[in-house]
Amino acid sequence: MNTTNHGGPNAYLVDALAAADPSARLRAALAAGTGRDPGLTEILVARCAVEPDFFVRDMLTWSLCRLPAEITVPRLVQELGSGTAQARSQALHTLSKIGDRLAWPAVSALLHDEHDEVARSAWRAAVALVPPDDEVALAADLATELGRGDRDMQLSLSRALVALGDAVLPVLDAAGASPDPRMRAHADATKQLCHDPDSAFTLSLEMAKRVAVTGPDT
């Protein structure tokens, strides 16, 4: 099926999605979702890869979610192979909102993407799409990323792990015995988040780092 639609009654939307004014692009994305024309799939996906405005990107995702999944999901899975980090990240975000588990193999393949924002999007999407009874395997895979990145990156991973429920606890216990002090500290802070979702993650992480490096009696 041809999913491009650069002419005809939707031609003005195609132009408006690339307008200089972000408000115009936002209105165009809203109109695309309201009209629910599958012929706009290609232009919406392509725009996600380059759109600089967060709110417009979110509206593009909303618009794609309103189109038939049998059209959008294969196209978004294809986008996961893009060489552009934003294209992969936004496709992951949209797939997590659509919730079709047919995308699971492609999503899980990006859990260790070298680009931090892509990896974060993959963690969130994986938690949303993980098949029943695969939570433990996913937790073990995600745990290999413990200690990666800055505080925000680590908090994103911790939240993904916590969302897997009790399946993550044995994995965190094992990671707590890692020879890597960053991994141990991150595992301990994540366990604290499991037991107390309202805990101050940054404080827990810093305390765990000190213990991991100097020992509990220092």
NUGUSE-443011 format. One line per 10 residues: number of its first residue (from 1); their letters; for each residue x, y, z of N, C-alpha, C, CB. Coordinates in nm, 2 decimals. Glycine has a CB too. Example, Ala and Ser with C-alpha at 12.3 -4.5 7.8 and 13.67 -1.06 7.14 Angstrom:
BEGIN
1 = as = 1.32,-0.57,0.78,1.23,-0.45,0.78,1.32,-0.33,0.78,1.13,-0.45,0.90 | 1.28,-0.22,0.71,1.37,-0.11,0.71,1.29,0.00,0.79,1.41,-0.06,0.57
***
This chain:
BEGIN
1 = mnttnhggpn = 0.08,-0.12,0.00,0.00,0.00,0.00,0.09,0.12,0.00,-0.10,0.00,0.12 | 0.06,0.22,-0.08,0.13,0.35,-0.08,0.08,0.44,0.03,0.11,0.42,-0.22 | 0.18,0.46,0.13,0.14,0.54,0.24,0.18,0.69,0.23,0.20,0.49,0.37 | 0.23,0.73,0.11,0.26,0.87,0.09,0.14,0.94,0.04,0.38,0.89,0.00 | 0.13,1.07,0.07,0.02,1.15,0.02,0.06,1.29,0.01,-0.10,1.13,0.12 | 0.14,1.32,-0.09,0.19,1.46,-0.11,0.10,1.55,-0.19,0.33,1.45,-0.17 | 0.00,1.50,-0.24,-0.09,1.58,-0.32,-0.24,1.56,-0.27,-0.08,1.55,-0.47 | -0.33,1.61,-0.34,-0.47,1.59,-0.31,-0.51,1.67,-0.19,-0.50,1.45,-0.28 | -0.62,1.63,-0.12,-0.68,1.72,-0.01,-0.59,1.73,0.11,-0.81,1.66,0.03 | -0.49,1.65,0.13,-0.40,1.66,0.24,-0.27,1.73,0.21,-0.37,1.52,0.30
11 = aylvdalaaa = -0.25,1.78,0.09,-0.13,1.85,0.05,-0.09,1.96,0.15,-0.14,1.90,-0.09 | -0.19,2.03,0.19,-0.16,2.15,0.28,-0.11,2.10,0.42,-0.29,2.23,0.31 | -0.15,1.98,0.46,-0.10,1.92,0.59,0.05,1.89,0.57,-0.18,1.80,0.63 | 0.08,1.83,0.46,0.22,1.80,0.43,0.31,1.92,0.44,0.24,1.73,0.30 | 0.27,2.03,0.38,0.34,2.16,0.39,0.34,2.21,0.53,0.28,2.26,0.29 | 0.23,2.21,0.60,0.22,2.27,0.73,0.30,2.19,0.83,0.07,2.27,0.78 | 0.32,2.06,0.81,0.41,1.99,0.91,0.55,2.03,0.90,0.39,1.84,0.88 | 0.59,2.10,0.79,0.73,2.14,0.78,0.74,2.30,0.79,0.78,2.10,0.64 | 0.63,2.36,0.84,0.63,2.51,0.85,0.73,2.55,0.95,0.49,2.55,0.89 | 0.78,2.68,0.93,0.87,2.73,1.03,0.82,2.75,1.17,0.93,2.87,0.97
21 = dpsarlraal = 0.69,2.78,1.17,0.62,2.81,1.30,0.58,2.68,1.37,0.50,2.90,1.28 | 0.64,2.65,1.49,0.60,2.53,1.56,0.45,2.52,1.59,0.68,2.52,1.69 | 0.38,2.63,1.61,0.24,2.63,1.64,0.16,2.58,1.51,0.19,2.77,1.68 | 0.21,2.62,1.40,0.15,2.57,1.27,0.17,2.42,1.26,0.21,2.65,1.15 | 0.29,2.37,1.29,0.32,2.23,1.28,0.24,2.15,1.38,0.47,2.20,1.31 | 0.22,2.21,1.50,0.14,2.14,1.60,-0.01,2.13,1.55,0.14,2.22,1.73 | -0.06,2.23,1.49,-0.20,2.23,1.44,-0.21,2.13,1.33,-0.24,2.37,1.39 | -0.11,2.12,1.25,-0.11,2.02,1.14,-0.10,1.88,1.19,0.01,2.05,1.04 | -0.02,1.86,1.29,-0.02,1.72,1.35,-0.15,1.68,1.41,0.10,1.71,1.45 | -0.21,1.78,1.48,-0.35,1.76,1.54,-0.45,1.72,1.43,-0.39,1.88,1.62
31 = aagtgrdpgl = -0.44,1.80,1.32,-0.54,1.78,1.21,-0.52,1.64,1.15,-0.52,1.89,1.10 | -0.39,1.60,1.14,-0.36,1.47,1.08,-0.42,1.36,1.16,-0.21,1.45,1.06 | -0.41,1.37,1.29,-0.46,1.27,1.38,-0.61,1.27,1.39,-0.41,1.29,1.52 | -0.67,1.39,1.38,-0.82,1.40,1.37,-0.87,1.34,1.25,-0.86,1.55,1.38 | -0.80,1.36,1.13,-0.85,1.30,1.01,-0.83,1.15,0.99,-0.79,1.38,0.89 | -0.73,1.10,1.06,-0.70,0.96,1.06,-0.69,0.90,0.92,-0.81,0.88,1.14 | -0.61,0.97,0.84,-0.59,0.92,0.70,-0.46,0.83,0.70,-0.58,1.04,0.60 | -0.47,0.70,0.67,-0.35,0.62,0.67,-0.25,0.66,0.56,-0.39,0.48,0.64 | -0.30,0.74,0.46,-0.21,0.79,0.36,-0.10,0.89,0.41,-0.28,0.85,0.25 | -0.12,0.94,0.54,-0.02,1.03,0.59,0.08,0.96,0.68,-0.10,1.13,0.68
41 = teilvarcav = 0.07,0.83,0.69,0.17,0.75,0.77,0.31,0.79,0.75,0.15,0.60,0.76 | 0.35,0.78,0.62,0.49,0.80,0.58,0.54,0.94,0.62,0.51,0.78,0.43 | 0.46,1.04,0.59,0.50,1.18,0.62,0.51,1.20,0.77,0.41,1.28,0.56 | 0.42,1.14,0.85,0.42,1.16,0.99,0.54,1.09,1.06,0.29,1.10,1.06 | 0.57,0.97,1.01,0.69,0.90,1.06,0.82,0.97,1.02,0.70,0.75,1.00 | 0.82,1.02,0.90,0.94,1.09,0.85,0.96,1.22,0.93,0.93,1.13,0.70 | 0.85,1.29,0.96,0.86,1.41,1.04,0.91,1.39,1.18,0.72,1.48,1.04 | 0.87,1.28,1.24,0.92,1.24,1.38,1.07,1.24,1.38,0.86,1.11,1.42 | 1.13,1.20,1.28,1.28,1.19,1.28,1.35,1.32,1.28,1.32,1.12,1.15 | 1.28,1.43,1.24,1.35,1.56,1.23,1.28,1.67,1.31,1.36,1.60,1.09
51 = epdffvrdml = 1.17,1.65,1.37,1.09,1.75,1.44,1.17,1.80,1.56,0.95,1.70,1.47 | 1.20,1.93,1.58,1.28,1.97,1.69,1.20,2.00,1.82,1.35,2.09,1.65 | 1.07,2.02,1.80,0.98,2.06,1.91,0.92,1.94,1.98,0.87,2.16,1.87 | 0.94,1.94,2.12,0.89,1.82,2.19,0.74,1.81,2.18,0.92,1.84,2.34 | 0.66,1.92,2.19,0.52,1.91,2.19,0.46,1.87,2.05,0.45,2.04,2.23 | 0.53,1.91,1.95,0.49,1.87,1.81,0.52,1.72,1.80,0.57,1.95,1.70 | 0.64,1.67,1.84,0.67,1.53,1.84,0.56,1.45,1.91,0.81,1.50,1.89 | 0.52,1.49,2.02,0.42,1.42,2.10,0.29,1.42,2.02,0.40,1.48,2.24 | 0.25,1.52,1.95,0.13,1.52,1.87,0.14,1.43,1.75,0.10,1.67,1.83 | 0.26,1.43,1.70,0.29,1.33,1.59,0.26,1.19,1.63,0.43,1.35,1.53
61 = twslcrlpae = 0.32,1.16,1.75,0.29,1.02,1.81,0.14,1.00,1.83,0.37,1.01,1.94 | 0.07,1.09,1.88,-0.07,1.08,1.90,-0.14,1.05,1.77,-0.13,1.21,1.97 | -0.10,1.12,1.67,-0.16,1.11,1.53,-0.14,0.97,1.48,-0.11,1.21,1.44 | -0.01,0.92,1.50,0.02,0.78,1.45,-0.06,0.68,1.53,0.17,0.76,1.46 | -0.08,0.70,1.65,-0.15,0.61,1.74,-0.30,0.59,1.69,-0.15,0.65,1.88 | -0.35,0.69,1.62,-0.49,0.69,1.58,-0.51,0.62,1.44,-0.54,0.83,1.57 | -0.39,0.59,1.38,-0.40,0.52,1.25,-0.40,0.37,1.27,-0.28,0.56,1.16 | -0.44,0.29,1.18,-0.44,0.14,1.19,-0.31,0.08,1.22,-0.50,0.08,1.06 | -0.30,0.00,1.33,-0.17,-0.05,1.37,-0.11,-0.14,1.27,-0.19,-0.13,1.50 | -0.19,-0.21,1.19,-0.13,-0.29,1.08,-0.06,-0.22,0.98,-0.24,-0.37,1.02
71 = itvprlvqel = -0.08,-0.08,0.97,0.00,0.00,0.88,0.12,0.07,0.95,-0.09,0.11,0.82 | 0.09,0.12,1.07,0.19,0.20,1.14,0.30,0.11,1.20,0.13,0.28,1.25 | 0.27,0.00,1.26,0.37,-0.08,1.33,0.48,-0.13,1.24,0.30,-0.20,1.40 | 0.45,-0.19,1.13,0.56,-0.23,1.04,0.65,-0.11,1.00,0.50,-0.30,0.92 | 0.59,0.00,0.97,0.66,0.12,0.93,0.75,0.17,1.04,0.57,0.23,0.88 | 0.70,0.17,1.17,0.78,0.22,1.28,0.89,0.12,1.31,0.69,0.23,1.40 | 0.86,-0.01,1.30,0.97,-0.11,1.32,1.08,-0.09,1.22,0.91,-0.25,1.31 | 1.04,-0.06,1.10,1.15,-0.03,0.99,1.23,0.09,1.04,1.08,0.00,0.86 | 1.17,0.19,1.10,1.23,0.31,1.14,1.34,0.28,1.25,1.13,0.41,1.20 | 1.32,0.17,1.33,1.42,0.14,1.43,1.55,0.11,1.37,1.36,0.02,1.51
81 = gsgtaqarsq = 1.56,0.08,1.25,1.69,0.06,1.18,1.75,0.19,1.12,1.68,-0.04,1.07 | 1.69,0.30,1.15,1.74,0.43,1.10,1.88,0.46,1.16,1.64,0.54,1.12 | 1.96,0.53,1.08,2.09,0.58,1.14,2.08,0.71,1.22,2.18,0.60,1.02 | 1.95,0.76,1.22,1.93,0.88,1.30,1.87,0.85,1.44,1.83,0.98,1.22 | 1.94,0.90,1.54,1.90,0.86,1.68,1.76,0.91,1.71,2.00,0.92,1.78 | 1.72,1.03,1.67,1.59,1.08,1.70,1.48,0.99,1.63,1.57,1.22,1.65 | 1.51,0.94,1.51,1.42,0.86,1.44,1.39,0.73,1.52,1.47,0.82,1.30 | 1.50,0.67,1.57,1.49,0.55,1.65,1.41,0.57,1.78,1.62,0.48,1.67 | 1.45,0.68,1.85,1.39,0.71,1.98,1.25,0.74,1.97,1.47,0.83,2.04 | 1.21,0.82,1.87,1.06,0.85,1.86,0.98,0.74,1.81,1.05,0.97,1.76
91 = alhtlskigd = 1.04,0.65,1.72,0.97,0.53,1.68,0.94,0.44,1.80,1.04,0.46,1.57 | 1.04,0.43,1.89,1.03,0.35,2.01,0.92,0.40,2.10,1.16,0.34,2.09 | 0.92,0.53,2.11,0.82,0.60,2.20,0.68,0.57,2.14,0.84,0.75,2.21 | 0.66,0.58,2.01,0.53,0.57,1.95,0.49,0.42,1.96,0.54,0.61,1.80 | 0.58,0.33,1.94,0.55,0.19,1.95,0.50,0.15,2.09,0.67,0.10,1.91 | 0.57,0.21,2.19,0.52,0.19,2.33,0.38,0.24,2.36,0.62,0.26,2.43 | 0.34,0.34,2.29,0.21,0.40,2.30,0.10,0.31,2.23,0.20,0.54,2.26 | 0.14,0.26,2.11,0.05,0.17,2.04,0.03,0.04,2.11,0.11,0.15,1.90 | 0.14,-0.01,2.17,0.12,-0.13,2.25,0.11,-0.27,2.18,0.01,-0.12,2.34 | 0.15,-0.27,2.05,0.14,-0.39,1.98,0.27,-0.48,2.00,0.12,-0.36,1.82
101 = rlawpavsal = 0.25,-0.60,2.06,0.37,-0.68,2.09,0.44,-0.74,1.97,0.33,-0.79,2.18 | 0.38,-0.72,1.85,0.46,-0.77,1.73,0.59,-0.69,1.72,0.37,-0.75,1.61 | 0.60,-0.58,1.78,0.72,-0.50,1.77,0.82,-0.54,1.87,0.69,-0.35,1.79 | 0.79,-0.63,1.96,0.88,-0.67,2.07,1.02,-0.71,2.03,0.82,-0.78,2.15 | 1.04,-0.80,1.93,1.18,-0.84,1.89,1.26,-0.72,1.85,1.17,-0.94,1.78 | 1.20,-0.63,1.77,1.28,-0.52,1.72,1.31,-0.42,1.83,1.20,-0.45,1.61 | 1.22,-0.40,1.92,1.24,-0.31,2.04,1.35,-0.36,2.13,1.11,-0.29,2.12 | 1.34,-0.49,2.16,1.44,-0.55,2.26,1.58,-0.55,2.20,1.39,-0.69,2.29 | 1.59,-0.54,2.07,1.72,-0.54,2.01,1.79,-0.40,2.03,1.71,-0.56,1.86 | 1.72,-0.30,2.08,1.78,-0.17,2.10,1.81,-0.14,2.24,1.69,-0.06,2.04
111 = lhdehdevar = 1.80,-0.23,2.33,1.81,-0.21,2.48,1.95,-0.15,2.51,1.79,-0.33,2.56 | 2.05,-0.19,2.43,2.19,-0.15,2.45,2.24,-0.05,2.34,2.28,-0.27,2.46 | 2.15,0.03,2.29,2.19,0.12,2.18,2.29,0.22,2.24,2.06,0.20,2.13 | 2.39,0.25,2.15,2.50,0.33,2.20,2.45,0.48,2.23,2.61,0.34,2.09 | 2.34,0.52,2.17,2.29,0.65,2.20,2.20,0.65,2.32,2.21,0.71,2.07 | 2.23,0.73,2.42,2.16,0.72,2.55,2.01,0.74,2.53,2.22,0.83,2.64 | 1.97,0.84,2.46,1.83,0.87,2.45,1.75,0.75,2.38,1.80,1.00,2.37 | 1.82,0.69,2.28,1.76,0.57,2.22,1.74,0.46,2.32,1.84,0.53,2.09 | 1.85,0.44,2.39,1.85,0.33,2.49,1.73,0.35,2.60,1.98,0.32,2.57 | 1.72,0.48,2.64,1.62,0.51,2.74,1.48,0.48,2.68,1.63,0.66,2.78
121 = sawraavalv = 1.46,0.52,2.56,1.33,0.50,2.49,1.31,0.35,2.48,1.32,0.57,2.36 | 1.41,0.27,2.45,1.40,0.13,2.43,1.36,0.06,2.57,1.53,0.07,2.38 | 1.42,0.11,2.68,1.39,0.06,2.81,1.24,0.08,2.84,1.47,0.12,2.92 | 1.19,0.20,2.82,1.05,0.23,2.84,0.96,0.14,2.75,1.02,0.38,2.83 | 0.99,0.13,2.63,0.91,0.06,2.53,0.91,-0.09,2.57,0.96,0.08,2.39 | 1.03,-0.14,2.61,1.04,-0.28,2.64,0.95,-0.32,2.76,1.18,-0.32,2.67 | 0.94,-0.24,2.86,0.86,-0.26,2.97,0.71,-0.26,2.93,0.88,-0.16,3.08 | 0.68,-0.17,2.84,0.54,-0.17,2.79,0.50,-0.29,2.70,0.51,-0.04,2.71 | 0.60,-0.35,2.63,0.57,-0.45,2.53,0.61,-0.59,2.57,0.63,-0.41,2.40 | 0.68,-0.60,2.68,0.74,-0.74,2.71,0.62,-0.84,2.72,0.81,-0.73,2.85
131 = ppddevalaa = 0.64,-0.95,2.65,0.54,-1.06,2.66,0.53,-1.12,2.80,0.58,-1.17,2.56 | 0.41,-1.17,2.83,0.39,-1.23,2.96,0.49,-1.34,2.98,0.25,-1.29,2.97 | 0.54,-1.35,3.10,0.64,-1.45,3.15,0.78,-1.42,3.10,0.60,-1.59,3.10 | 0.80,-1.31,3.03,0.94,-1.27,2.99,1.00,-1.16,3.07,0.94,-1.23,2.84 | 0.93,-1.13,3.18,0.98,-1.02,3.27,1.12,-1.05,3.33,0.88,-0.99,3.38 | 1.14,-1.17,3.37,1.27,-1.20,3.44,1.38,-1.19,3.34,1.26,-1.34,3.50 | 1.36,-1.24,3.22,1.47,-1.23,3.11,1.49,-1.08,3.08,1.42,-1.31,2.99 | 1.39,-1.00,3.07,1.41,-0.86,3.04,1.48,-0.79,3.15,1.27,-0.79,3.02 | 1.44,-0.82,3.28,1.51,-0.76,3.39,1.66,-0.80,3.39,1.45,-0.81,3.53 | 1.69,-0.92,3.36,1.83,-0.96,3.36,1.91,-0.88,3.25,1.85,-1.11,3.33
141 = dlatelgrgd = 1.84,-0.87,3.13,1.90,-0.79,3.02,1.92,-0.65,3.06,1.82,-0.81,2.89 | 1.82,-0.59,3.12,1.83,-0.45,3.15,1.94,-0.42,3.26,1.70,-0.40,3.20 | 1.95,-0.52,3.35,2.05,-0.51,3.46,2.19,-0.49,3.42,2.03,-0.63,3.56 | 2.22,-0.54,3.30,2.36,-0.53,3.25,2.39,-0.38,3.22,2.37,-0.61,3.12 | 2.29,-0.30,3.21,2.31,-0.15,3.19,2.32,-0.07,3.32,2.19,-0.10,3.10 | 2.31,-0.14,3.43,2.32,-0.07,3.56,2.46,0.00,3.57,2.31,-0.17,3.68 | 2.45,0.13,3.61,2.57,0.21,3.62,2.60,0.29,3.50,2.69,0.12,3.65 | 2.52,0.28,3.40,2.54,0.36,3.28,2.50,0.50,3.29,2.47,0.29,3.16 | 2.57,0.59,3.24,2.53,0.73,3.23,2.52,0.81,3.35,2.40,0.73,3.16 | 2.45,0.93,3.34,2.44,1.02,3.45,2.32,0.99,3.54,2.43,1.16,3.40
151 = rdmqlslsra = 2.29,1.07,3.63,2.18,1.05,3.72,2.05,1.03,3.65,2.17,1.17,3.82 | 2.01,1.11,3.55,1.89,1.10,3.48,1.88,0.97,3.41,1.86,1.22,3.39 | 1.99,0.93,3.34,2.00,0.80,3.27,1.97,0.69,3.37,2.13,0.79,3.20 | 2.04,0.69,3.48,2.03,0.58,3.58,1.88,0.58,3.64,2.13,0.60,3.69 | 1.82,0.69,3.66,1.69,0.69,3.71,1.59,0.63,3.61,1.64,0.84,3.75 | 1.61,0.66,3.48,1.53,0.60,3.38,1.53,0.45,3.38,1.57,0.66,3.24 | 1.66,0.40,3.39,1.67,0.25,3.40,1.61,0.20,3.52,1.82,0.21,3.39 | 1.63,0.26,3.64,1.57,0.22,3.76,1.42,0.21,3.75,1.61,0.31,3.88 | 1.36,0.31,3.69,1.21,0.31,3.68,1.16,0.20,3.59,1.16,0.45,3.62 | 1.24,0.17,3.49,1.20,0.06,3.40,1.21,-0.07,3.47,1.29,0.06,3.27
161 = lvalgdavlp = 1.31,-0.09,3.55,1.33,-0.21,3.63,1.22,-0.22,3.74,1.47,-0.21,3.70 | 1.19,-0.11,3.80,1.09,-0.12,3.91,0.95,-0.15,3.85,1.08,0.02,3.98 | 0.93,-0.11,3.73,0.80,-0.14,3.66,0.78,-0.28,3.63,0.79,-0.06,3.53 | 0.89,-0.36,3.64,0.87,-0.51,3.61,0.83,-0.58,3.74,1.01,-0.56,3.56 | 0.82,-0.51,3.85,0.77,-0.58,3.97,0.87,-0.67,4.04,0.64,-0.66,3.94 | 0.81,-0.77,4.10,0.90,-0.86,4.18,1.00,-0.94,4.10,0.81,-0.96,4.26 | 0.98,-0.95,3.97,1.07,-1.02,3.89,1.21,-0.96,3.89,1.02,-1.02,3.74 | 1.22,-0.83,3.93,1.35,-0.77,3.92,1.43,-0.79,4.05,1.33,-0.62,3.90 | 1.37,-0.83,4.16,1.44,-0.83,4.29,1.56,-0.93,4.29,1.35,-0.87,4.40 | 1.55,-1.05,4.24,1.66,-1.14,4.24,1.77,-1.09,4.15,1.62,-1.28,4.20
171 = vldaagaspd = 1.74,-1.02,4.04,1.84,-0.97,3.95,1.91,-0.86,4.02,1.77,-0.92,3.82 | 1.84,-0.77,4.09,1.91,-0.66,4.16,2.00,-0.72,4.27,1.81,-0.57,4.22 | 1.96,-0.83,4.34,2.04,-0.89,4.44,2.18,-0.94,4.38,1.97,-1.01,4.51 | 2.17,-1.00,4.26,2.29,-1.05,4.19,2.37,-0.93,4.15,2.25,-1.13,4.07 | 2.31,-0.82,4.10,2.39,-0.71,4.06,2.46,-0.64,4.17,2.30,-0.61,3.98 | 2.40,-0.65,4.29,2.46,-0.59,4.41,2.59,-0.66,4.45,2.36,-0.60,4.52 | 2.62,-0.77,4.39,2.74,-0.84,4.42,2.84,-0.82,4.31,2.72,-0.99,4.44 | 2.82,-0.73,4.22,2.91,-0.71,4.11,3.04,-0.65,4.15,2.84,-0.62,4.00 | 3.15,-0.68,4.09,3.28,-0.61,4.12,3.28,-0.47,4.08,3.39,-0.69,4.06 | 3.19,-0.43,4.00,3.18,-0.29,3.95,3.11,-0.20,4.06,3.11,-0.28,3.81
181 = prmrahadat = 3.17,-0.10,4.12,3.11,-0.02,4.22,2.99,0.06,4.17,3.21,0.07,4.29 | 3.00,0.11,4.05,2.89,0.18,3.99,2.76,0.09,3.97,2.93,0.24,3.86 | 2.79,-0.03,3.93,2.67,-0.12,3.91,2.61,-0.16,4.05,2.72,-0.25,3.84 | 2.70,-0.18,4.15,2.65,-0.21,4.28,2.57,-0.10,4.34,2.76,-0.25,4.38 | 2.62,0.02,4.33,2.55,0.14,4.38,2.41,0.16,4.31,2.64,0.26,4.36 | 2.41,0.14,4.18,2.29,0.16,4.11,2.19,0.05,4.14,2.32,0.16,3.95 | 2.23,-0.07,4.16,2.14,-0.18,4.20,2.08,-0.15,4.33,2.22,-0.31,4.20 | 2.17,-0.11,4.43,2.12,-0.08,4.56,2.01,0.04,4.56,2.23,-0.04,4.66 | 2.04,0.14,4.49,1.95,0.25,4.48,1.82,0.21,4.41,2.01,0.37,4.40 | 1.83,0.12,4.32,1.70,0.07,4.25,1.62,-0.01,4.34,1.74,-0.01,4.12
191 = kqlchdpdsa = 1.69,-0.09,4.43,1.61,-0.17,4.53,1.54,-0.08,4.62,1.71,-0.27,4.60 | 1.61,0.03,4.66,1.54,0.13,4.75,1.42,0.18,4.68,1.64,0.24,4.79 | 1.43,0.21,4.55,1.31,0.26,4.48,1.20,0.16,4.47,1.36,0.30,4.34 | 1.24,0.03,4.46,1.14,-0.08,4.46,1.06,-0.08,4.59,1.20,-0.21,4.44 | 1.13,-0.06,4.70,1.06,-0.07,4.83,0.99,0.06,4.87,1.16,-0.10,4.94 | 1.04,0.17,4.82,0.98,0.30,4.85,0.98,0.39,4.72,1.06,0.37,4.97 | 0.88,0.38,4.64,0.88,0.46,4.52,0.89,0.61,4.53,0.75,0.43,4.44 | 0.86,0.66,4.65,0.87,0.80,4.68,1.00,0.84,4.74,0.76,0.84,4.77 | 1.10,0.75,4.74,1.23,0.78,4.80,1.31,0.87,4.71,1.31,0.65,4.83 | 1.40,0.94,4.77,1.48,1.04,4.69,1.59,0.96,4.62,1.55,1.15,4.79
201 = ftlslemakr = 1.58,0.93,4.49,1.67,0.85,4.42,1.81,0.90,4.42,1.62,0.83,4.28 | 1.83,1.03,4.41,1.96,1.09,4.40,2.03,1.06,4.53,1.96,1.24,4.37 | 1.97,1.08,4.65,2.03,1.06,4.78,2.06,0.91,4.79,1.94,1.11,4.89 | 1.97,0.83,4.76,2.00,0.68,4.77,2.11,0.64,4.68,1.87,0.60,4.73 | 2.12,0.70,4.56,2.23,0.66,4.47,2.37,0.71,4.53,2.21,0.72,4.34 | 2.37,0.83,4.58,2.50,0.88,4.63,2.54,0.80,4.75,2.48,1.03,4.67 | 2.45,0.77,4.84,2.48,0.69,4.96,2.53,0.55,4.92,2.36,0.68,5.05 | 2.46,0.49,4.82,2.50,0.36,4.77,2.64,0.36,4.71,2.40,0.30,4.68 | 2.67,0.47,4.64,2.80,0.48,4.58,2.91,0.49,4.68,2.81,0.61,4.49 | 2.89,0.57,4.79,2.99,0.58,4.89,3.01,0.44,4.96,2.94,0.68,5.00
211 = vavtgpdt = 2.90,0.37,4.99,2.92,0.24,5.05,2.99,0.14,4.95,2.78,0.18,5.09 | 2.95,0.15,4.82,3.01,0.06,4.73,3.16,0.08,4.72,2.95,0.08,4.59 | 3.21,0.20,4.73,3.35,0.23,4.72,3.43,0.21,4.85,3.37,0.37,4.67 | 3.37,0.26,4.96,3.45,0.26,5.08,3.41,0.15,5.18,3.43,0.39,5.15 | 3.29,0.09,5.16,3.25,-0.01,5.26,3.15,0.04,5.36,3.37,-0.07,5.34 | 3.06,-0.04,5.42,2.95,0.00,5.50,2.99,0.07,5.63,2.86,-0.11,5.53 | 3.12,0.05,5.67,3.15,0.10,5.80,3.23,0.23,5.80,3.24,0.00,5.88 | 3.24,0.29,5.68,3.31,0.41,5.66,3.22,0.53,5.68,3.38,0.42,5.52
***
